[in-house]
Amino acid sequence: MATVQNHSDSHTPLKKSRYIRKTARYNGKKYEATGKTELEAMTKLAEKLAAVKRGEEAIDGSMTVDSWYRQWKALYKEPKGLTAKSLGMYDEKFAGYIKPRIGRLKLKDVKDVHLQIILNEQAGKSASHVKKIRLVMQEMFKRARQSRLIAYDPAELLELPAFIQKKRRSITEEERKAILAVAEYHRSGLWILTLLYTGMRPGETAALTWADVDFKKNEIHIHSAKESGSSSVKAPKTAAGVRDIPIHSALLPRLTEAKGAPGSPVFPTGTGRFQNENSLRRLWTGFLRELDIHMGAKLERNKIVESVVAKDLTPYCLRHTFCTDLQKAGVPINVAKELMGHSDIQTTANIYTHKDQTVLHDGIALLDGTKASNRAG
């Protein structure tokens, strides 16, 4: 229900012209309209309230940040076909961190300091979290500026506060030995070995069929992946994701033994269906429990009460290990980029340049060999 208030305002004494201003509150928000007569002001206010009730609120700098977010998402995000998970990220960051601070402010009243305060409050959290909040604010306000709703973009020069950079790592030699041992008998063993010896992403393994395993050419053809946060299968995010990976000699006999019908999944669920995000998570947690026990975890009534497995051990550690194994084997970085399915060679370089004592010592050994060869010559 709207509550209407009467106002009478005047301009400068020289003009001596007067206008009538009417305001009303609807659903906790204030609306106003002006006119030269009371009837004109009331008519404009009534039209504005009617438009609001129909969901046709005017799009301009006077709308709230909350209103603009909803309009912006509907106009520029939802039509792009983003996954439910991606759209959910925008909602989660806005509703949880941006809206509580500036949701009720008029779009035109937002300053860079308002946004910087929001970011600074995230100090000490993960890099991904902090960067996503900045991304949402930058995309929202950049579009508002481009649409001439605001005079300047308050998010343009936002600075990131200190954050935690979580880095994926390779497995240790102790972990490798234990993983290979458990993979010999665990139901997730073939999946684990495939991650380790091909560097495939978990979502890519979920979409893999036996038709993609080319035993004649000794290759695995990757051309699709289970979409994150969805049950649908799509092409990889970039063209680089479509690739052929030679089958490792240690993986070949296991694949040969498990070979199924061409269109069936290589890693089926218990009911023979394709894996999804949740079932892949169960595959990993089941294997991780067995690995923990194998490495010496303390059990009480078949429950692990003292774990020994590293908390940062994830399926992506196996993918990372595949890349570092390529480096140790002397595989050129441009070839590693293709095998990993990286669209940017810098991503591969970030792994190849990680400090590894074995690689460093091998490098010096090569240098020593060169020097010895030169002396002999």
N, C-alpha and C positions, 0 to 999 in steps of 0.2 A: 504493500500500500504506500502511495506517495503522499508526503506531507508538504504542502505549498506554503512558502513564506513571501511576504511582500517587502519590497525595497524601493526606495526612491533615491536615485543618484543624480548628481549634476556635474557638468563639465566645468571648465574654468568660468569665472564670473563674467569675462568679456563676451563669451558666447551666449550665456544665459539660456542655453538649450538644456532640456531635461529629458531623461528617459526613465522608463520603469523597468526594474529588474525583478524577475521572479525566480525563486529557487525551490527545489524540491528534492527530497531524499527518497531513493528507491533501492531496496535491498542493501541499505547501509551506505550507498554512494550518493554524493551530492551532484545535482544537475541544475543548470541555470540557463535562462534566456532573457533577452532584453528587447524592448520595443518602445516606440514613441508614445504608445497608449497602453493602458492596462490590458485591453483586449488583445492587442498585438503581442504583448509579452506572454500572456496566458496561452495564446494560440501556439506560439512558437514552443513554449515549454511543453504543452500537451503533445505536440508533434514529436518533440525529442523523446519524451517518455514512451510514446507509442512505438517509436523506432527501437528504443532500447528493449522493450518487451518483446519485440519481434526478432531481436538479435541483430539489429542493424545499426549498432552504435557507430557514430561517425569516426572515421579513421583520421586522426590528426594528432598533433603534439599534445593536445589536452587530454587524450585518453590515458588511462593508467598503464603502467608497465605490464601489469597482469593481463589487461585487455589486449595490449599489443602482442604479448607472447602468444596468446591463443590465436589471434589473427595471423601472425607471422608463421606459426606452425602449420595452420590450415592452408595458407597460401603458398608457402615456399618449401615446406618439408614433407608433408603428407603426400602431395602429388608426385614426389620424386621416387616413390616406391621403396622407401627405406624399410628395413625389417622392423618388426615389432620391438626387437631388442634395441635397435638404434634409436627409434622414436622414444622408447622408454627411457633411454639415457637422458634425452633432453628434458623430459618431464621430471625425472628424478633430481637432476641438478637444479632445475628451475624451482620446483616446489620445495625442495629441501634446503636450498641455500640462498637463492636469489630473491624469490618472492617474499620470504619473511622480512627481508631488509628493505626492499624497494618496490614491492608489488603494488602498493597503494599510491606511490608517487606518480605525478604526471610525467609522461615520457619526456617532455621538454624541460622538466626540472631536474633530471638526473645529471649529476656531475661525475667526472672521473673519480673523485675522491670516494663517492658512494660505492663505486664498483671496486676500487682498490681495497677498501675496507673489507668487502666480502672476500676477496682473494686472500688478504692478509690473515683472515680468520682461519684459513685452511693450512697455514704454515705447519710443517711437520708431517703432513699427510702424504699419500703417495703421489708421484708425479702424474700418473694417469688421472687421478681425481682432480687435482688442481688445474691441470691443462684442459680438462673437459669443461670445468666451470668457466674458465676464461673463454673457451671456444664458443659456448652458448651465448655468453654476453657479447662477444665480438660479432658473432653472426647476427644476433638480434638488432644491435644498435647500428651496425654497418648498413643493414637493409633499411632501417628507419631513416638514416642519413641519406641514402641513395634515393629514397622515396620522398625526400624533402619534408619529412615529418618533424625533423629536428635540425637545428642549425649546425651542430657539430657532433662528431661521434665520440662519446665519452669513453668508449672501450678501446679506442685505437691504440693508445700507448700504455696499456696496462702492463705492469711488471709482475712476474711470478715471484712469490715468496720462497723461502727455503722449503724444499720438499725432499721426500725420501725416494731415491732412484732405485727401484727394484730391478736387478739385473738377472737374466736367466744365465744359467751356468751349465758347464759340462759335468757329467757324472765323474766321480773319482774312480780310481782303479779298483778300490775295495767295493764300491757300489757296482761297478761293471761285473766283477767276478760273481757277486751275489745275484745280480739281476739275471745273468746268463744261466746260473744254476737253477733258480726258481722258474725261469721260463721253460726249462726242460720238461716240467711236469704240470705247471699251472694252466688252467683253462684259458687264461689271457696271454699265454706264452707267445703264440704266433703273432698276436697284435703287438706285443711289446717288442719282439725282435724286428718286426716290420718298421716300427717307429725308429728303432736304433740303427737299422741297416739301410733305410731309405730316406730318412729325414722328413717323411711325410707329416703333414699337419693332422691332428686327430680328426678334424672335420673331413679331410680327404680320405682317410681310411674308412670312415663311416659310409662313404658313397662308393667305395671300391667294389667292383664285381669281378667274377672270374674271367669275364670277357676282357677285362683290362689287364689281366696277367698273361703276357705273351710268352709262353714257354719256348716257342720256336726262335724268337729273337732274343730271349732271355731279358725281357724288359717289362716294366710295369708302366702302363699308360695312365697318366693322371689328367683328367679333363673335367672333373666335377668335384664338388664338395658339399657336405651337409652344411646348410646355412646356419650360422650361429644364432641361437635363440629362436630357431624355427625348425619345422619338420621337413621343409622342402629342400630339394637338391638343386644346386645351381652351378653354373660355371664358376671357376675361381674368380676372385675379385679383380685380378689383373691378368693380362694375356700371358705373363711370365709363369703363372700358376699351371698352365697347360704344358706338360713336359713328359719326357720318358726317362725313367730311372733304371739303369741296369740292375739286375737282381744279384745281390751279394751271394757269394758261394756258400756262406753259412746259412743263408735264408732259403736258398733254392730247395733243399731236400724237405724242409718243413712245409713249404708251399705245395710242392709236388704231392706230398702225403695227404694234404688237406683239400686238394683240388675238387671243386664242385661244378655244378652246371653253369654254363656261360653267364646267364643273367642273374644268378644268385649271389648274395653278398659274401665277400671273402671272410668277413667277421660278423656272422649272424648272431642275433640274440638267441635266447633259449627257445623261442618260438619260431626261429628261422627268419625273422624280419631284419631289416636294416637297423643299425644302431642309431640312436639319437643322443643328444647332449647328456641326458640323464643316465642312459644305459652305459655310455662311454665312461662316465664318472664312476659308475659302479664297477666297471671292468678294472679301472685304475685302483680304486680303493680296495678292492678284493685282492689284487696283486700286491698292493703296498702292504697290506696286513700280513700276507704270507712272507713277503720280503723282510718285514720287520722281525717276524718270528725267526726266520732263517738267520738273520744277523745278530740274534741274541736278545730280543725283547723279553722282558719279564712278564710271565702270564700268571693269572690267578683265576681259576674256574673258567678257563678258555678265554679270558678277557685280558687284553694288553693293559698292564698297569704302569709299565715303564718302557716307553718306546726308545729305540736307538736309531731309527731312520731319520735322516735330516728333514726338517720341516719344509725346506724349500725345494724338495725333490718333487718334480711335476713331470707330466708327459712331455712337455716342451724341453725338458733337460735332455731327453733322448734325441730330439731334433737338433738341439744345440750341439750335442756330442757328435752327431753325424757330420756336422760342418767342421768341427775341430779335428775330427778324424781325417777329413779330406785335406785339411791344412797340414797335418802331421805327415800324411802320405805324399805331400808335395804336389797336390792337385792345384793347378793354376786357379787364381781367384775368379776369373771369368767363367771357367767351367763349373766351379763350385756354385756360382750365382745361378747358373742354369739348373743345376741339380736341386738346389734349394727352392727354386721357384721364386726368387727375389726379383722384384721389378726394378730395384735400385741397387747397384753394386756396392753403394755405401753401407747398406744393411749387412751385406756379406763381409765387407771390410771391417765393420765393427766387431765381428766375431773373429775374423782372421788376425786382427791386431791385438786380441787379448793376450796378456802376458802368459806364456807357457814355458816353463823351464826346459822341457824336453826339446821344444822347437828351438829355443835359444841355444842350447848345447849342440844340437844338430847343425845349426847355422855356423857356429864356431868350428865344428868339425869339418864342415865343407870348406871353410876358409883355410883351415890348417892343411887340408888336402890340396887346395889350390897352391898354397905356398910351397908345400913339399914338391908338387909337380913342377913348379917354376924353378926350384933349386936343382931338381934332377935334370931339367932341360938345360 
